[in-house]
Amino acid sequence: MSQGSPKPARGLSPRARGIWSRIVDSWDIEAAGEHHFALLTEALRSLDRAEEARKYLDSHGLTFEDRFGQPKERPQVAIEHRHRNLFRLLIRDLELDFDPEDDGGA
């Protein structure tokens, strides 16, 4: 990260911190307002939440059986969907062309 660039927020995953650094390094820090960094932080927190939900679903499956033996969607499905969508909207608001699946392996 260049001299004087804001540091990533605490609590972001190592992957999100790497994405932060690559994005912020490409910004004109003087032109970027505080709100840009706040939006980026929230976008990356949303990406982290979506990935946490995805990891849970990968190990537990998309559904469970309720007390009547009927299949029900796990809450993590909605959590993943909601946070991926929020990530997408925030990245769009920042006018970034970024695909989290193609982040350079961070």
N, C-alpha and C positions, 0 to 999 in steps of 0.2 A: 504494500500500500504506500502511496506517495506521502511525503512529509506533509503534515497538517491535515490529512484526511481523517474524518471521524472514524472511530473504531466501531466494529460491529457491537450490537447490544449483547449484554450478558444473557445467557440462556439459549442462544442459538446453537444449533448443532454444528459440528465441524464442517459439514457440507454447506450449510447455510452461511457460515462465516466465510467460506471460500467464495461462494457466489457473491456475497456482499462485497468482498474485496475486489473481485473482477469488475463488478458493476460500478462501484464508487471510483475505481481507478480510471474508468473511461469517462467519468463526468467532469465537467468544468466546475470545480468546487465553489468558485466564486459565484457562479450563476445558479447553482443548486441551492434552493432554500431549505430551511430546517424541515419543512413539510415533506420534502422529497426523501429525506433520511427516515422520517417517521413512517411514511408510506412503505418504503423499502423494508424497514424493520418488520412492520405488520405483515407484509407480503411473505417474508421469509419465515416468520413465526407460523403463518398459515400453511406454508409448504411443509414445515416440520410436523405440524399437527396432522396433516394429510398423510405424511409418510409413517407416522406412528400408528395411525389407524390402519394403513395398508399392511404394516408388519403384523399387527394383531390379526387381521383378516387372513393373511397368508398362513398363519399357524392354526387358526381356529375355524376357518371357513366363513362363508358369507351368511349362513343361516344357522339357527338352532331350533330345537323342538320346544314348543311351549308345554305347559302342564297338561294339555289335551293331546299332545303328540303331533301338533300341527307345526309345519316349518314356518319360522319367522325370520325376517331380516334382522341381522345384528345392528345395533345402534352405530357401530363403527362404519358401516356402509354410508350412512348419512353424514357422519362426521368427515369422512374422507371426501365425499362429494362436495360438501359445503366449503371445506377449507381449500380444496383445489380450485373451486370456482372463485373464492375470495382472492386467492393468489393471482389467478388470471385477471380479475378485474383491477387489482392494485397495480399489477405490471402494466396493464393497458393504460391506466391513469398516469403512470410514469412515462408513458410513450416509449417503452422498451420492447425490443423484439427479442424475447428470451424464451427458450424452451427448457424447462427444468430437467427434462430427460436427456438433454444434450448440453450438459454444463461442464464439459471438459473433465469429467471424472472426479470432481471434488468430493 
